[in-house]
Amino acid sequence: MDLGIAGRRALVCAASKGLGKACAMALAREGVELVILARTPGPLEQAAEEIRRATGAKVATVAADISTDAGRAAALAAIPDPDILVNNAGGPPPGDFRSWSREDWIRAIDANMLAPILLIRSVVDGMVERRFGRIVNITSSAVKMPIPNLGLSNGARAGLTGFVGGLARQVAHANVTVNNLLPGPFATDRLKDNFRFQAQKSGTSFEQEWQRRQSENPARRFGEPDEFGALCAFVCGARSGYITGQNLLIDGGAYPGTM
């Protein structure tokens, strides 16, 4: 399927690896020009080169922390008027809420709630004026089914979800959509870190935790990042203008509910 976005320009955050990189790759395959952002220059440049080689797309990089004012300014200097914005940030660490300080909460909210909102504020009016915009926020399946040891992430991402639900209805008339993608367990570094934490907490091994969690998923496996990227590209497509304000779950059937 031709998604109708060749020649569009996208800013993809936290795109040096994992789900962010997969989204960038999928958009590049559709002919989208990219600015990709991450904190660490080395892996970021490696990801950019990999995308260029695989797709022939134009890819620029910005090494910055998107949770800071300076990081957002650097990103917007590179692409002040994106047609597509993919908000993404590494999740806060797991733990027991009794041990988290106010500063821990502020860091989580800055990265996983306020940074996406502030980026959206910077670009959404231009999208409305041009009568095209696709905003995708990578959140978590924990928005629908909170994960006990990921309370920082549960709280911050739930706040972003509430904000998006209101905003999406205000800009839909201008062919600007705002949606959230909710990944379940995908084979990424983030998942491995969480399993290491859980294994240490429960006295098992990482390998045991990995196998146990795979067996508990109805798909009997974890998702592959390119599967997630494909969904992201579809939601960003020209023919997806009637999909907005949604929380799209991609988790192999792990969520047990019907809504």
C-alpha positions, 0 to 999 in steps of 0.5 A, spaced: 500 500 500 502 506 498 501 511 504 501 517 500 506 521 504 512 520 500 516 527 500 513 529 507 518 531 513 518 527 519 521 528 526 522 522 530 524 522 537 528 517 541 530 514 534 537 511 535 534 504 537 528 500 538 521 502 537 523 509 535 528 507 530 523 502 527 518 508 526 523 512 522 525 506 518 518 505 516 517 512 514 523 512 510 521 506 506 515 510 504 519 516 502 519 521 508 524 525 509 527 524 516 530 528 522 531 523 527 533 525 534 537 521 540 541 523 546 547 519 544 551 521 537 554 515 536 548 510 536 544 516 532 549 516 527 549 509 526 542 508 525 541 514 520 546 511 516 543 504 516 536 508 514 539 511 509 543 505 506 536 501 506 531 506 503 535 511 500 531 517 504 534 523 506 536 523 514 538 528 518 540 527 525 540 531 532 543 529 538 540 532 544 535 530 550 528 532 548 526 532 555 530 539 555 528 546 553 535 546 549 533 539 546 527 541 543 530 548 541 535 544 537 530 539 534 525 544 532 531 548 529 533 542 524 525 541 522 521 547 524 515 545 520 514 537 520 508 534 517 509 528 522 511 528 529 513 521 532 514 523 540 518 518 543 522 517 550 525 512 554 521 510 560 523 511 567 526 506 571 522 500 574 522 500 582 517 501 588 514 507 589 516 508 596 523 509 594 521 515 589 523 522 590 519 528 587 525 529 583 524 522 580 517 524 578 519 530 575 524 527 571 518 522 569 513 527 567 518 531 563 520 526 559 514 522 558 508 527 558 511 534 558 516 534 552 511 531 548 506 536 549 511 542 548 513 539 542 506 538 539 504 545 541 510 548 537 508 544 531 500 543 531 498 550 529 503 550 522 500 543 521 493 546 521 495 551 517 497 547 512 491 542 512 496 536 514 499 533 520 500 526 523 502 526 531 504 519 534 505 518 541 509 512 543 506 510 550 505 504 553 500 498 554 501 500 561 496 506 559 490 500 559 493 495 564 498 498 569 504 495 570 506 495 578 513 496 578 513 501 572 509 506 576 513 512 574 511 510 567 504 509 568 503 516 571 506 520 566 504 516 560 496 516 563 497 524 563 499 525 556 493 520 554 488 525 557 491 531 554 491 527 547 484 525 548 482 533 548 487 536 543 485 531 538 478 533 537 480 540 536 484 539 530 481 533 526 477 538 522 484 540 519 486 533 517 491 533 523 490 527 527 493 525 534 494 518 536 497 514 541 501 507 540 501 503 546 506 497 545 506 491 549 512 487 550 517 488 544 524 485 543 528 491 545 533 493 550 528 496 554 524 490 555 531 486 557 532 491 562 525 490 565 526 483 565 533 483 569 530 488 574 524 483 575 529 477 575 533 480 581 527 482 585 524 475 584 530 471 585 530 468 578 534 468 572 534 473 566 533 467 561 527 464 566 524 471 566 524 472 558 521 465 557 516 465 562 513 472 559 514 469 552 509 463 554 504 468 557 503 472 551 497 469 547 502 470 541 507 466 545 513 471 543 514 478 543 513 483 538 519 485 533 520 492 532 519 492 525 511 490 526 511 496 530 514 501 525 509 498 520 503 500 524 506 507 526 507 509 518 500 507 517 497 511 522 501 517 519 499 515 512 495 520 508 489 515 508 489 515 515 485 522 516 479 519 520 483 515 525 484 520 531 484 521 538 485 513 539 490 509 543 492 503 539 494 497 542 499 492 539 501 487 544 500 480 541 493 479 545 496 480 552 491 485 554 485 481 556 479 486 555 475 488 549 476 495 549 
